[in-house]
Amino acid sequence: MNVIKTNNYFFKIYSFLPIILLFLSVLNEFDLNYLNLKYFSFNFPFILIFFFTLKDLKKFDYLLVFIAGLLNDIVVSLPLGMSSLSYLLICIATSYFRNITIRPSGIKDWFYFLFVISLINSINYSILSLFFSYELILAYYLVNTFFTFVFYIIFVSIFKLYLKGLND
């Protein structure tokens, strides 16, 4: 890690890696459904936004999260602002949770994440079906919520290694 810190250019790129990953994931419509499995998808941007907002990474700006949501709406063909609303609601809920938590715990974070993504997905489902008359299948939202919840633990361990490398 000292090699990265000695070369300031690489350290700046390394410090902006979560934002770069966020933009790559929304532009790629990253849900790991390249295997063409009918009932398998997860929402990587939700995991990324929740974790780095919870850890209060200074480079993870809410304006950039909003812009990433707009790009996601364009790529996925959703009404403009739906993903931005979801991403900003995750930021708000996570910053609230960070401020009220006295002793952080991985299990509490994990179950709060389940609550937040369930709430966000239900809001998305309600808005898209009621106001925009989208024909949505609830099972896809439930599967997406489940796999996003399960994969959160895996990505948290990877992100903690990243933060450890950033702080060393």
VMD Tcl script that builds the backbone (N, CA, C; Angstrom):
set m [mol new atoms 504]
animate dup $m
set s [atomselect $m all]
$s set {name element resname resid chain x y z} {
  {N N MET 1 A 0.818 -1.191 0.000}
  {CA C MET 1 A 0.000 0.000 0.000}
  {C C MET 1 A 0.860 1.252 0.000}
  {N N ASN 2 A 2.073 1.126 0.548}
  {CA C ASN 2 A 2.950 2.294 0.568}
  {C C ASN 2 A 3.335 2.735 -0.831}
  {N N VAL 3 A 3.367 1.788 -1.772}
  {CA C VAL 3 A 3.687 2.127 -3.154}
  {C C VAL 3 A 2.603 3.035 -3.728}
  {N N ILE 4 A 1.349 2.754 -3.393}
  {CA C ILE 4 A 0.245 3.576 -3.885}
  {C C ILE 4 A 0.290 4.960 -3.259}
  {N N LYS 5 A 0.583 5.037 -1.970}
  {CA C LYS 5 A 0.606 6.346 -1.310}
  {C C LYS 5 A 1.789 7.196 -1.761}
  {N N THR 6 A 2.886 6.566 -2.149}
  {CA C THR 6 A 4.020 7.364 -2.598}
  {C C THR 6 A 3.741 7.984 -3.960}
  {N N ASN 7 A 2.959 7.301 -4.795}
  {CA C ASN 7 A 2.564 7.861 -6.080}
  {C C ASN 7 A 1.169 8.458 -5.906}
  {N N ASN 8 A 1.104 9.755 -5.789}
  {CA C ASN 8 A -0.127 10.467 -5.463}
  {C C ASN 8 A -1.235 10.233 -6.482}
  {N N TYR 9 A -0.883 10.080 -7.750}
  {CA C TYR 9 A -1.872 9.884 -8.811}
  {C C TYR 9 A -2.647 8.585 -8.605}
  {N N PHE 10 A -1.929 7.494 -8.314}
  {CA C PHE 10 A -2.590 6.215 -8.097}
  {C C PHE 10 A -3.419 6.216 -6.820}
  {N N PHE 11 A -2.960 6.928 -5.802}
  {CA C PHE 11 A -3.722 7.001 -4.553}
  {C C PHE 11 A -5.044 7.740 -4.755}
  {N N LYS 12 A -5.053 8.785 -5.586}
  {CA C LYS 12 A -6.305 9.496 -5.869}
  {C C LYS 12 A -7.290 8.593 -6.592}
  {N N ILE 13 A -6.807 7.847 -7.567}
  {CA C ILE 13 A -7.688 6.904 -8.265}
  {C C ILE 13 A -8.192 5.845 -7.294}
  {N N TYR 14 A -7.322 5.350 -6.441}
  {CA C TYR 14 A -7.693 4.342 -5.448}
  {C C TYR 14 A -8.727 4.879 -4.461}
  {N N SER 15 A -8.593 6.143 -4.088}
  {CA C SER 15 A -9.537 6.712 -3.124}
  {C C SER 15 A -10.916 6.953 -3.746}
  {N N PHE 16 A -10.979 7.121 -5.066}
  {CA C PHE 16 A -12.264 7.301 -5.754}
  {C C PHE 16 A -12.817 5.988 -6.317}
  {N N LEU 17 A -12.233 4.886 -5.966}
  {CA C LEU 17 A -12.655 3.593 -6.489}
  {C C LEU 17 A -14.124 3.254 -6.213}
  {N N PRO 18 A -14.689 3.557 -5.033}
  {CA C PRO 18 A -16.119 3.258 -4.826}
  {C C PRO 18 A -17.038 4.018 -5.785}
  {N N ILE 19 A -16.742 5.274 -6.057}
  {CA C ILE 19 A -17.562 6.050 -6.993}
  {C C ILE 19 A -17.394 5.508 -8.407}
  {N N ILE 20 A -16.171 5.153 -8.764}
  {CA C ILE 20 A -15.936 4.569 -10.086}
  {C C ILE 20 A -16.700 3.260 -10.222}
  {N N LEU 21 A -16.665 2.431 -9.186}
  {CA C LEU 21 A -17.426 1.173 -9.191}
  {C C LEU 21 A -18.923 1.419 -9.291}
  {N N LEU 22 A -19.401 2.441 -8.620}
  {CA C LEU 22 A -20.824 2.763 -8.688}
  {C C LEU 22 A -21.235 3.127 -10.109}
  {N N PHE 23 A -20.467 3.977 -10.748}
  {CA C PHE 23 A -20.794 4.379 -12.114}
  {C C PHE 23 A -20.676 3.212 -13.085}
  {N N LEU 24 A -19.664 2.384 -12.908}
  {CA C LEU 24 A -19.530 1.207 -13.769}
  {C C LEU 24 A -20.698 0.245 -13.575}
  {N N SER 25 A -21.148 0.088 -12.346}
  {CA C SER 25 A -22.244 -0.851 -12.090}
  {C C SER 25 A -23.574 -0.337 -12.620}
  {N N VAL 26 A -23.828 0.968 -12.559}
  {CA C VAL 26 A -25.102 1.466 -13.092}
  {C C VAL 26 A -25.076 1.543 -14.613}
  {N N LEU 27 A -23.921 1.794 -15.190}
  {CA C LEU 27 A -23.836 1.809 -16.647}
  {C C LEU 27 A -23.873 0.402 -17.238}
  {N N ASN 28 A -23.455 -0.570 -16.451}
  {CA C ASN 28 A -23.417 -1.949 -16.893}
  {C C ASN 28 A -24.704 -2.690 -16.545}
  {N N GLU 29 A -25.595 -2.039 -15.799}
  {CA C GLU 29 A -26.794 -2.680 -15.265}
  {C C GLU 29 A -26.394 -3.961 -14.540}
  {N N PHE 30 A -25.467 -3.817 -13.599}
  {CA C PHE 30 A -24.819 -4.930 -12.933}
  {C C PHE 30 A -25.777 -5.607 -11.972}
  {N N ASP 31 A -26.250 -6.791 -12.340}
  {CA C ASP 31 A -27.017 -7.594 -11.405}
  {C C ASP 31 A -26.632 -9.062 -11.485}
  {N N LEU 32 A -25.526 -9.353 -12.117}
  {CA C LEU 32 A -24.977 -10.700 -12.271}
  {C C LEU 32 A -25.975 -11.674 -12.874}
  {N N ASN 33 A -26.788 -11.205 -13.758}
  {CA C ASN 33 A -27.727 -12.100 -14.410}
  {C C ASN 33 A -27.225 -12.476 -15.797}
  {N N TYR 34 A -25.909 -12.504 -15.964}
  {CA C TYR 34 A -25.335 -12.924 -17.231}
  {C C TYR 34 A -25.465 -14.432 -17.430}
  {N N LEU 35 A -25.776 -15.135 -16.349}
  {CA C LEU 35 A -25.941 -16.580 -16.431}
  {C C LEU 35 A -27.317 -16.964 -16.969}
  {N N ASN 36 A -28.161 -15.957 -17.191}
  {CA C ASN 36 A -29.530 -16.139 -17.676}
  {C C ASN 36 A -30.356 -17.043 -16.764}
  {N N LEU 37 A -30.137 -16.910 -15.472}
  {CA C LEU 37 A -30.969 -17.614 -14.502}
  {C C LEU 37 A -32.215 -16.780 -14.263}
  {N N LYS 38 A -33.349 -17.437 -14.273}
  {CA C LYS 38 A -34.602 -16.696 -14.201}
  {C C LYS 38 A -34.771 -15.984 -12.864}
  {N N TYR 39 A -34.457 -16.654 -11.798}
  {CA C TYR 39 A -34.682 -16.076 -10.472}
  {C C TYR 39 A -33.364 -15.812 -9.748}
  {N N PHE 40 A -32.496 -15.038 -10.374}
  {CA C PHE 40 A -31.261 -14.659 -9.707}
  {C C PHE 40 A -30.871 -13.257 -10.142}
  {N N SER 41 A -30.868 -12.340 -9.207}
  {CA C SER 41 A -30.343 -11.000 -9.433}
  {C C SER 41 A -30.124 -10.361 -8.070}
  {N N PHE 42 A -29.213 -9.436 -8.033}
  {CA C PHE 42 A -29.033 -8.635 -6.827}
  {C C PHE 42 A -28.616 -7.247 -7.238}
  {N N ASN 43 A -28.812 -6.321 -6.322}
  {CA C ASN 43 A -28.594 -4.918 -6.623}
  {C C ASN 43 A -27.283 -4.460 -5.992}
  {N N PHE 44 A -26.214 -4.503 -6.778}
  {CA C PHE 44 A -24.897 -4.108 -6.289}
  {C C PHE 44 A -24.824 -2.641 -5.881}
  {N N PRO 45 A -25.446 -1.706 -6.629}
  {CA C PRO 45 A -25.373 -0.308 -6.176}
  {C C PRO 45 A -25.975 -0.092 -4.781}
  {N N PHE 46 A -27.022 -0.839 -4.428}
  {CA C PHE 46 A -27.590 -0.706 -3.082}
  {C C PHE 46 A -26.543 -1.073 -2.030}
  {N N ILE 47 A -25.828 -2.169 -2.253}
  {CA C ILE 47 A -24.800 -2.615 -1.304}
  {C C ILE 47 A -23.686 -1.574 -1.207}
  {N N LEU 48 A -23.239 -1.110 -2.341}
  {CA C LEU 48 A -22.143 -0.143 -2.398}
  {C C LEU 48 A -22.526 1.167 -1.702}
  {N N ILE 49 A -23.694 1.681 -2.006}
  {CA C ILE 49 A -24.141 2.950 -1.418}
  {C C ILE 49 A -24.358 2.806 0.082}
  {N N PHE 50 A -24.993 1.720 0.497}
  {CA C PHE 50 A -25.250 1.519 1.924}
  {C C PHE 50 A -23.945 1.441 2.703}
  {N N PHE 51 A -23.006 0.638 2.243}
  {CA C PHE 51 A -21.769 0.445 2.996}
  {C C PHE 51 A -20.954 1.726 3.098}
  {N N PHE 52 A -20.737 2.396 1.969}
  {CA C PHE 52 A -19.858 3.565 2.012}
  {C C PHE 52 A -20.536 4.789 2.613}
  {N N THR 53 A -21.852 4.829 2.619}
  {CA C THR 53 A -22.533 5.890 3.358}
  {C C THR 53 A -22.471 5.596 4.850}
  {N N LEU 54 A -22.579 4.318 5.209}
  {CA C LEU 54 A -22.483 3.921 6.611}
  {C C LEU 54 A -21.092 4.202 7.173}
  {N N LYS 55 A -20.070 3.959 6.384}
  {CA C LYS 55 A -18.697 4.193 6.840}
  {C C LYS 55 A -18.274 5.640 6.687}
  {N N ASP 56 A -19.148 6.485 6.128}
  {CA C ASP 56 A -18.916 7.920 6.003}
  {C C ASP 56 A -17.637 8.232 5.241}
  {N N LEU 57 A -17.480 7.588 4.084}
  {CA C LEU 57 A -16.339 7.868 3.230}
  {C C LEU 57 A -16.528 9.251 2.608}
  {N N LYS 58 A -15.583 10.123 2.805}
  {CA C LYS 58 A -15.715 11.521 2.359}
  {C C LYS 58 A -15.764 11.656 0.842}
  {N N LYS 59 A -15.183 10.711 0.124}
  {CA C LYS 59 A -15.179 10.794 -1.336}
  {C C LYS 59 A -16.513 10.343 -1.944}
  {N N PHE 60 A -17.394 9.782 -1.141}
  {CA C PHE 60 A -18.666 9.245 -1.624}
  {C C PHE 60 A -19.724 10.340 -1.513}
  {N N ASP 61 A -19.764 11.196 -2.501}
  {CA C ASP 61 A -20.603 12.387 -2.498}
  {C C ASP 61 A -22.032 12.052 -2.925}
  {N N TYR 62 A -23.017 12.658 -2.288}
  {CA C TYR 62 A -24.425 12.381 -2.596}
  {C C TYR 62 A -24.824 12.905 -3.972}
  {N N LEU 63 A -24.207 13.961 -4.429}
  {CA C LEU 63 A -24.501 14.462 -5.775}
  {C C LEU 63 A -24.083 13.436 -6.828}
  {N N LEU 64 A -22.942 12.812 -6.629}
  {CA C LEU 64 A -22.498 11.774 -7.555}
  {C C LEU 64 A -23.414 10.551 -7.493}
  {N N VAL 65 A -23.928 10.245 -6.318}
  {CA C VAL 65 A -24.887 9.143 -6.174}
  {C C VAL 65 A -26.170 9.475 -6.930}
  {N N PHE 66 A -26.616 10.721 -6.843}
  {CA C PHE 66 A -27.804 11.161 -7.573}
  {C C PHE 66 A -27.596 11.046 -9.082}
  {N N ILE 67 A -26.452 11.485 -9.564}
  {CA C ILE 67 A -26.149 11.399 -10.995}
  {C C ILE 67 A -26.069 9.943 -11.438}
  {N N ALA 68 A -25.497 9.087 -10.598}
  {CA C ALA 68 A -25.450 7.657 -10.921}
  {C C ALA 68 A -26.867 7.080 -11.024}
  {N N GLY 69 A -27.773 7.546 -10.184}
  {CA C GLY 69 A -29.161 7.107 -10.269}
  {C C GLY 69 A -29.818 7.541 -11.566}
  {N N LEU 70 A -29.533 8.754 -11.999}
  {CA C LEU 70 A -30.077 9.216 -13.282}
  {C C LEU 70 A -29.543 8.371 -14.438}
  {N N LEU 71 A -28.253 8.058 -14.392}
  {CA C LEU 71 A -27.677 7.202 -15.432}
  {C C LEU 71 A -28.301 5.809 -15.407}
  {N N ASN 72 A -28.558 5.295 -14.218}
  {CA C ASN 72 A -29.196 3.982 -14.100}
  {C C ASN 72 A -30.596 4.005 -14.703}
  {N N ASP 73 A -31.336 5.088 -14.490}
  {CA C ASP 73 A -32.675 5.197 -15.072}
  {C C ASP 73 A -32.626 5.192 -16.587}
  {N N ILE 74 A -31.621 5.835 -17.145}
  {CA C ILE 74 A -31.484 5.868 -18.599}
  {C C ILE 74 A -31.143 4.481 -19.134}
  {N N VAL 75 A -30.235 3.781 -18.469}
  {CA C VAL 75 A -29.813 2.462 -18.928}
  {C C VAL 75 A -30.928 1.433 -18.788}
  {N N VAL 76 A -31.663 1.484 -17.689}
  {CA C VAL 76 A -32.686 0.478 -17.404}
  {C C VAL 76 A -34.044 0.861 -17.982}
  {N N SER 77 A -34.187 2.074 -18.451}
  {CA C SER 77 A -35.443 2.602 -19.015}
  {C C SER 77 A -36.539 2.737 -17.957}
  {N N LEU 78 A -36.167 3.279 -16.841}
  {CA C LEU 78 A -37.135 3.616 -15.797}
  {C C LEU 78 A -37.487 5.092 -15.922}
  {N N PRO 79 A -38.586 5.519 -15.307}
  {CA C PRO 79 A -38.870 6.960 -15.282}
  {C C PRO 79 A -37.719 7.697 -14.604}
  {N N LEU 80 A -37.345 8.810 -15.186}
  {CA C LEU 80 A -36.176 9.551 -14.724}
  {C C LEU 80 A -36.357 9.996 -13.270}
  {N N GLY 81 A -35.446 9.605 -12.423}
  {CA C GLY 81 A -35.460 9.979 -11.021}
  {C C GLY 81 A -35.803 8.841 -10.076}
  {N N MET 82 A -36.274 7.712 -10.588}
  {CA C MET 82 A -36.642 6.598 -9.707}
  {C C MET 82 A -35.426 6.040 -8.975}
  {N N SER 83 A -34.383 5.741 -9.705}
  {CA C SER 83 A -33.180 5.192 -9.065}
  {C C SER 83 A -32.507 6.234 -8.193}
  {N N SER 84 A -32.528 7.482 -8.623}
  {CA C SER 84 A -31.939 8.552 -7.805}
  {C C SER 84 A -32.675 8.669 -6.480}
  {N N LEU 85 A -33.996 8.584 -6.534}
  {CA C LEU 85 A -34.787 8.607 -5.307}
  {C C LEU 85 A -34.413 7.439 -4.405}
  {N N SER 86 A -34.299 6.263 -4.988}
  {CA C SER 86 A -33.927 5.076 -4.208}
  {C C SER 86 A -32.552 5.235 -3.585}
  {N N TYR 87 A -31.592 5.674 -4.381}
  {CA C TYR 87 A -30.229 5.810 -3.881}
  {C C TYR 87 A -30.132 6.867 -2.788}
  {N N LEU 88 A -30.835 7.984 -2.965}
  {CA C LEU 88 A -30.791 9.031 -1.942}
  {C C LEU 88 A -31.532 8.618 -0.676}
  {N N LEU 89 A -32.601 7.837 -0.814}
  {CA C LEU 89 A -33.280 7.319 0.383}
  {C C LEU 89 A -32.376 6.360 1.157}
  {N N ILE 90 A -31.579 5.582 0.443}
  {CA C ILE 90 A -30.599 4.720 1.115}
  {C C ILE 90 A -29.565 5.580 1.842}
  {N N CYS 91 A -29.099 6.635 1.204}
  {CA C CYS 91 A -28.126 7.530 1.842}
  {C C CYS 91 A -28.704 8.163 3.108}
  {N N ILE 92 A -29.956 8.614 3.029}
  {CA C ILE 92 A -30.597 9.253 4.182}
  {C C ILE 92 A -30.784 8.262 5.325}
  {N N ALA 93 A -31.302 7.076 4.993}
  {CA C ALA 93 A -31.538 6.064 6.032}
  {C C ALA 93 A -30.227 5.612 6.661}
  {N N THR 94 A -29.200 5.485 5.857}
  {CA C THR 94 A -27.912 5.031 6.377}
  {C C THR 94 A -27.232 6.091 7.219}
  {N N SER 95 A -27.304 7.329 6.800}
  {CA C SER 95 A -26.680 8.379 7.613}
  {C C SER 95 A -27.432 8.547 8.931}
  {N N TYR 96 A -28.741 8.359 8.912}
  {CA C TYR 96 A -29.512 8.384 10.167}
  {C C TYR 96 A -29.072 7.239 11.073}
  {N N PHE 97 A -28.959 6.053 10.510}
  {CA C PHE 97 A -28.535 4.884 11.292}
  {C C PHE 97 A -27.134 5.076 11.854}
  {N N ARG 98 A -26.240 5.654 11.059}
  {CA C ARG 98 A -24.873 5.904 11.519}
  {C C ARG 98 A -24.869 6.866 12.702}
  {N N ASN 99 A -25.746 7.864 12.675}
  {CA C ASN 99 A -25.771 8.868 13.739}
  {C C ASN 99 A -26.418 8.373 15.025}
  {N N ILE 100 A -27.346 7.429 14.939}
  {CA C ILE 100 A -27.994 6.946 16.164}
  {C C ILE 100 A -27.317 5.727 16.760}
  {N N THR 101 A -26.391 5.115 16.047}
  {CA C THR 101 A -25.739 3.898 16.522}
  {C C THR 101 A -24.632 4.260 17.500}
  {N N ILE 102 A -24.717 3.650 18.667}
  {CA C ILE 102 A -23.694 3.883 19.676}
  {C C ILE 102 A -22.533 2.911 19.482}
  {N N ARG 103 A -22.883 1.617 19.354}
  {CA C ARG 103 A -21.873 0.588 19.131}
  {C C ARG 103 A -22.159 -0.106 17.811}
  {N N PRO 104 A -21.350 0.132 16.796}
  {CA C PRO 104 A -21.589 -0.514 15.507}
  {C C PRO 104 A -21.432 -2.030 15.599}
  {N N SER 105 A -22.272 -2.724 14.879}
  {CA C SER 105 A -22.226 -4.174 14.843}
  {C C SER 105 A -22.565 -4.624 13.426}
  {N N GLY 106 A -21.824 -5.607 12.940}
  {CA C GLY 106 A -22.057 -6.103 11.592}
  {C C GLY 106 A -23.434 -6.719 11.408}
  {N N ILE 107 A -23.913 -7.414 12.427}
  {CA C ILE 107 A -25.232 -8.060 12.345}
  {C C ILE 107 A -26.342 -7.008 12.340}
  {N N LYS 108 A -26.210 -5.982 13.191}
  {CA C LYS 108 A -27.207 -4.904 13.185}
  {C C LYS 108 A -27.226 -4.190 11.840}
  {N N ASP 109 A -26.046 -3.928 11.292}
  {CA C ASP 109 A -25.962 -3.285 9.978}
  {C C ASP 109 A -26.629 -4.133 8.913}
  {N N TRP 110 A -26.401 -5.439 8.983}
  {CA C TRP 110 A -26.935 -6.362 7.980}
  {C C TRP 110 A -28.461 -6.384 7.995}
  {N N PHE 111 A -29.033 -6.437 9.196}
  {CA C PHE 111 A -30.492 -6.479 9.286}
  {C C PHE 111 A -31.118 -5.109 9.020}
  {N N TYR 112 A -30.432 -4.053 9.356}
  {CA C TYR 112 A -30.914 -2.732 8.977}
  {C C TYR 112 A -30.873 -2.572 7.460}
  {N N PHE 113 A -29.858 -3.139 6.841}
  {CA C PHE 113 A -29.770 -3.136 5.385}
  {C C PHE 113 A -30.975 -3.869 4.786}
  {N N LEU 114 A -31.346 -5.002 5.364}
  {CA C LEU 114 A -32.525 -5.723 4.885}
  {C C LEU 114 A -33.776 -4.860 5.003}
  {N N PHE 115 A -33.930 -4.174 6.113}
  {CA C PHE 115 A -35.080 -3.286 6.297}
  {C C PHE 115 A -35.083 -2.175 5.248}
  {N N VAL 116 A -33.936 -1.567 5.018}
  {CA C VAL 116 A -33.848 -0.437 4.079}
  {C C VAL 116 A -34.128 -0.881 2.652}
  {N N ILE 117 A -33.510 -1.978 2.212}
  {CA C ILE 117 A -33.738 -2.393 0.824}
  {C C ILE 117 A -35.157 -2.915 0.628}
  {N N SER 118 A -35.737 -3.511 1.652}
  {CA C SER 118 A -37.140 -3.936 1.546}
  {C C SER 118 A -38.048 -2.723 1.406}
  {N N LEU 119 A -37.775 -1.707 2.191}
  {CA C LEU 119 A -38.558 -0.475 2.111}
  {C C LEU 119 A -38.383 0.201 0.748}
  {N N ILE 120 A -37.158 0.293 0.273}
  {CA C ILE 120 A -36.885 0.934 -1.017}
  {C C ILE 120 A -37.542 0.157 -2.156}
  {N N ASN 121 A -37.418 -1.163 -2.138}
  {CA C ASN 121 A -38.027 -1.962 -3.200}
  {C C ASN 121 A -39.550 -1.895 -3.159}
  {N N SER 122 A -40.129 -1.807 -1.978}
  {CA C SER 122 A -41.585 -1.683 -1.909}
  {C C SER 122 A -42.049 -0.307 -2.397}
  {N N ILE 123 A -41.270 0.725 -2.105}
  {CA C ILE 123 A -41.597 2.058 -2.622}
  {C C ILE 123 A -41.481 2.069 -4.145}
  {N N ASN 124 A -40.398 1.483 -4.663}
  {CA C ASN 124 A -40.233 1.409 -6.120}
  {C C ASN 124 A -41.377 0.640 -6.767}
  {N N TYR 125 A -41.715 -0.493 -6.205}
  {CA C TYR 125 A -42.790 -1.316 -6.756}
  {C C TYR 125 A -44.110 -0.548 -6.752}
  {N N SER 126 A -44.394 0.124 -5.647}
  {CA C SER 126 A -45.650 0.870 -5.532}
  {C C SER 126 A -45.712 2.018 -6.533}
  {N N ILE 127 A -44.655 2.791 -6.628}
  {CA C ILE 127 A -44.649 3.935 -7.545}
  {C C ILE 127 A -44.748 3.476 -8.992}
  {N N LEU 128 A -43.961 2.472 -9.349}
  {CA C LEU 128 A -43.962 2.019 -10.738}
  {C C LEU 128 A -45.277 1.368 -11.145}
  {N N SER 129 A -45.901 0.646 -10.231}
  {CA C SER 129 A -47.151 -0.021 -10.606}
  {C C SER 129 A -48.357 0.911 -10.494}
  {N N LEU 130 A -48.378 1.803 -9.511}
  {CA C LEU 130 A -49.540 2.669 -9.325}
  {C C LEU 130 A -49.528 3.895 -10.238}
  {N N PHE 131 A -48.404 4.575 -10.304}
  {CA C PHE 131 A -48.355 5.834 -11.038}
  {C C PHE 131 A -47.951 5.679 -12.499}
  {N N PHE 132 A -47.100 4.694 -12.772}
  {CA C PHE 132 A -46.599 4.551 -14.136}
  {C C PHE 132 A -47.159 3.327 -14.849}
  {N N SER 133 A -47.999 2.576 -14.189}
  {CA C SER 133 A -48.676 1.402 -14.753}
  {C C SER 133 A -47.716 0.383 -15.357}
  {N N TYR 134 A -46.598 0.155 -14.695}
  {CA C TYR 134 A -45.671 -0.884 -15.126}
  {C C TYR 134 A -46.233 -2.231 -14.704}
  {N N GLU 135 A -46.073 -3.222 -15.554}
  {CA C GLU 135 A -46.447 -4.590 -15.221}
  {C C GLU 135 A -45.242 -5.246 -14.561}
  {N N LEU 136 A -45.264 -5.314 -13.249}
  {CA C LEU 136 A -44.131 -5.841 -12.501}
  {C C LEU 136 A -44.505 -7.153 -11.842}
  {N N ILE 137 A -43.529 -8.032 -11.732}
  {CA C ILE 137 A -43.722 -9.303 -11.049}
  {C C ILE 137 A -43.084 -9.179 -9.670}
  {N N LEU 138 A -43.890 -9.333 -8.643}
  {CA C LEU 138 A -43.418 -9.153 -7.273}
  {C C LEU 138 A -42.334 -10.161 -6.907}
  {N N ALA 139 A -42.386 -11.345 -7.481}
  {CA C ALA 139 A -41.392 -12.380 -7.167}
  {C C ALA 139 A -39.983 -11.915 -7.532}
  {N N TYR 140 A -39.836 -11.164 -8.612}
  {CA C TYR 140 A -38.514 -10.666 -8.985}
  {C C TYR 140 A -37.975 -9.692 -7.945}
  {N N TYR 141 A -38.837 -8.854 -7.414}
  {CA C TYR 141 A -38.411 -7.930 -6.357}
  {C C TYR 141 A -38.015 -8.694 -5.090}
  {N N LEU 142 A -38.768 -9.717 -4.751}
  {CA C LEU 142 A -38.452 -10.504 -3.553}
  {C C LEU 142 A -37.131 -11.253 -3.713}
  {N N VAL 143 A -36.916 -11.842 -4.880}
  {CA C VAL 143 A -35.661 -12.556 -5.142}
  {C C VAL 143 A -34.488 -11.583 -5.132}
  {N N ASN 144 A -34.668 -10.428 -5.746}
  {CA C ASN 144 A -33.621 -9.421 -5.772}
  {C C ASN 144 A -33.291 -8.956 -4.361}
  {N N THR 145 A -34.299 -8.731 -3.549}
  {CA C THR 145 A -34.073 -8.313 -2.166}
  {C C THR 145 A -33.335 -9.397 -1.389}
  {N N PHE 146 A -33.738 -10.645 -1.571}
  {CA C PHE 146 A -33.095 -11.754 -0.851}
  {C C PHE 146 A -31.618 -11.875 -1.228}
  {N N PHE 147 A -31.315 -11.911 -2.520}
  {CA C PHE 147 A -29.920 -12.076 -2.932}
  {C C PHE 147 A -29.077 -10.846 -2.618}
  {N N THR 148 A -29.655 -9.676 -2.663}
  {CA C THR 148 A -28.921 -8.474 -2.268}
  {C C THR 148 A -28.571 -8.548 -0.784}
  {N N PHE 149 A -29.509 -9.016 0.021}
  {CA C PHE 149 A -29.290 -9.185 1.457}
  {C C PHE 149 A -28.190 -10.215 1.724}
  {N N VAL 150 A -28.209 -11.323 1.012}
  {CA C VAL 150 A -27.226 -12.386 1.227}
  {C C VAL 150 A -25.832 -11.948 0.776}
  {N N PHE 151 A -25.740 -11.303 -0.378}
  {CA C PHE 151 A -24.436 -10.907 -0.901}
  {C C PHE 151 A -23.843 -9.703 -0.174}
  {N N TYR 152 A -24.613 -9.051 0.665}
  {CA C TYR 152 A -24.097 -7.913 1.416}
  {C C TYR 152 A -22.894 -8.321 2.268}
  {N N ILE 153 A -22.977 -9.451 2.934}
  {CA C ILE 153 A -21.898 -9.900 3.811}
  {C C ILE 153 A -20.620 -10.141 3.023}
  {N N ILE 154 A -20.732 -10.719 1.851}
  {CA C ILE 154 A -19.549 -10.995 1.028}
  {C C ILE 154 A -18.872 -9.693 0.613}
  {N N PHE 155 A -19.676 -8.757 0.135}
  {CA C PHE 155 A -19.098 -7.499 -0.328}
  {C C PHE 155 A -18.590 -6.637 0.821}
  {N N VAL 156 A -19.189 -6.749 1.992}
  {CA C VAL 156 A -18.703 -5.991 3.144}
  {C C VAL 156 A -17.281 -6.409 3.489}
  {N N SER 157 A -16.993 -7.691 3.429}
  {CA C SER 157 A -15.631 -8.134 3.735}
  {C C SER 157 A -14.637 -7.606 2.708}
  {N N ILE 158 A -15.031 -7.542 1.448}
  {CA C ILE 158 A -14.162 -6.983 0.408}
  {C C ILE 158 A -13.980 -5.480 0.619}
  {N N PHE 159 A -15.071 -4.782 0.927}
  {CA C PHE 159 A -14.993 -3.336 1.138}
  {C C PHE 159 A -14.187 -2.981 2.381}
  {N N LYS 160 A -14.228 -3.825 3.403}
  {CA C LYS 160 A -13.419 -3.569 4.601}
  {C C LYS 160 A -11.930 -3.693 4.283}
  {N N LEU 161 A -11.580 -4.643 3.424}
  {CA C LEU 161 A -10.186 -4.738 2.994}
  {C C LEU 161 A -9.770 -3.488 2.227}
  {N N TYR 162 A -10.677 -2.983 1.403}
  {CA C TYR 162 A -10.402 -1.739 0.672}
  {C C TYR 162 A -10.167 -0.579 1.644}
  {N N LEU 163 A -11.043 -0.433 2.648}
  {CA C LEU 163 A -10.888 0.659 3.615}
  {C C LEU 163 A -9.607 0.498 4.435}
  {N N LYS 164 A -9.260 -0.740 4.744}
  {CA C LYS 164 A -8.007 -0.975 5.474}
  {C C LYS 164 A -6.811 -0.537 4.635}
  {N N GLY 165 A -6.851 -0.832 3.330}
  {CA C GLY 165 A -5.781 -0.397 2.441}
  {C C GLY 165 A -5.754 1.114 2.271}
  {N N LEU 166 A -6.920 1.742 2.340}
  {CA C LEU 166 A -7.006 3.191 2.194}
  {C C LEU 166 A -6.440 3.907 3.426}
  {N N ASN 167 A -6.643 3.323 4.598}
  {CA C ASN 167 A -6.214 3.964 5.845}
  {C C ASN 167 A -4.775 3.621 6.242}
  {N N ASP 168 A -4.214 2.569 5.659}
  {CA C ASP 168 A -2.823 2.195 6.020}
  {C C ASP 168 A -1.817 3.205 5.522}
}
mol reanalyze $m
mol bondsrecalc $m
mol representation Tube
mol addrep $m
